[in-house]
Amino acid sequence: KMWPMYWTMGNVANTSADTSVLQRFVSYRINAYDIENYPEPDVNEVQFLNKDGNAYYRAVLAKSTLDVQDQNALYGVAQYDKNGKETSPDGWKTCKAQGNDDDTCLAKIVFTADGAAAAGDPSLKGQQRFATKDEFRQYLADKYSRLSPSFRLVRSAAALKDNEEKSLAEGAEGFSRLVIMETTIDQLNSFAEDNLGFAVFYASNY
């Protein structure tokens, strides 16, 4: 009679730990008819419409994979007023949520002293890091997709779909490899759900 209690206690603890790695292994499946209820993919997200046209696969770069400078650029670092009270962080997502345009928000993403030193040019401190939103997106994908299997798979599948759609006009078989890629994504999702306890449920519902 005690085993269910022990199992529950263990899974509650594991859920907290699991959510820290969940984003690395789970890609979200959004029904095509419901896509209008979701925001457009941000600079740290990637998606594509599946081969049947009835659902989107979307993956997100886990915050835990980003280094400090890139976390600050994307999510912002906490700001404090003269009384020491914490105010809203000043990052890309906060800036966009306030209704600002891309250029305004990109101007807020500048090299820190440490970031300039890491780039090998201390004079970069305070200078804008990215000229366009697409450049910011490409930078994050190139740097961090290797650390997030779900993101890497969805990104590759999206590129594969684009290439296969272009080749259909040339008589190519079309979508044959994409079927395999989508099956791989589904298998990774199933693996994550089977091995991460309740984390998948909590992350997708709360």
Rosetta blueprint (number, residue, H / E / L):
1 K L
2 M L
3 W H
4 P H
5 M H
6 Y H
7 W H
8 T H
9 M H
10 G H
11 N H
12 V H
13 A H
14 N H
15 T H
16 S H
17 A H
18 D H
19 T H
20 S H
21 V H
22 L H
23 Q H
24 R H
25 F H
26 V L
27 S L
28 Y E
29 R E
30 I E
31 N E
32 A H
33 Y H
34 D H
35 I H
36 E H
37 N H
38 Y L
39 P L
40 E L
41 P L
42 D L
43 V L
44 N L
45 E E
46 V E
47 Q E
48 F E
49 L E
50 N L
51 K L
52 D L
53 G L
54 N L
55 A E
56 Y E
57 Y E
58 R E
59 A E
60 V E
61 L L
62 A L
63 K H
64 S H
65 T H
66 L L
67 D L
68 V H
69 Q H
70 D H
71 Q H
72 N H
73 A H
74 L H
75 Y H
76 G L
77 V L
78 A L
79 Q E
80 Y E
81 D L
82 K L
83 N L
84 G L
85 K L
86 E E
87 T E
88 S L
89 P L
90 D L
91 G L
92 W H
93 K H
94 T H
95 C H
96 K H
97 A H
98 Q L
99 G L
100 N L
101 D L
102 D H
103 D H
104 T H
105 C H
106 L H
107 A L
108 K L
109 I L
110 V E
111 F E
112 T L
113 A H
114 D H
115 G H
116 A H
117 A H
118 A H
119 A L
120 G L
121 D L
122 P H
123 S H
124 L H
125 K E
126 G L
127 Q L
128 Q E
129 R L
130 F L
131 A L
132 T L
133 K H
134 D H
135 E H
136 F H
137 R H
138 Q H
139 Y H
140 L H
141 A H
142 D H
143 K H
144 Y H
145 S H
146 R H
147 L H
148 S L
149 P H
150 S H
151 F H
152 R H
153 L H
154 V H
155 R H
156 S H
157 A H
158 A H
159 A H
160 L H
161 K H
162 D H
163 N H
164 E H
165 E H
166 K H
167 S H
168 L H
169 A L
170 E L
171 G L
172 A L
173 E L
174 G L
175 F L
176 S H
177 R H
178 L H
179 V H
180 I H
181 M H
182 E H
183 T H
184 T H
185 I H
186 D H
187 Q H
188 L H
189 N H
190 S H
191 F H
192 A H
193 E H
194 D H
195 N H
196 L L
197 G L
198 F L
199 A H
200 V H
201 F H
202 Y H
203 A H
204 S H
205 N H
206 Y L
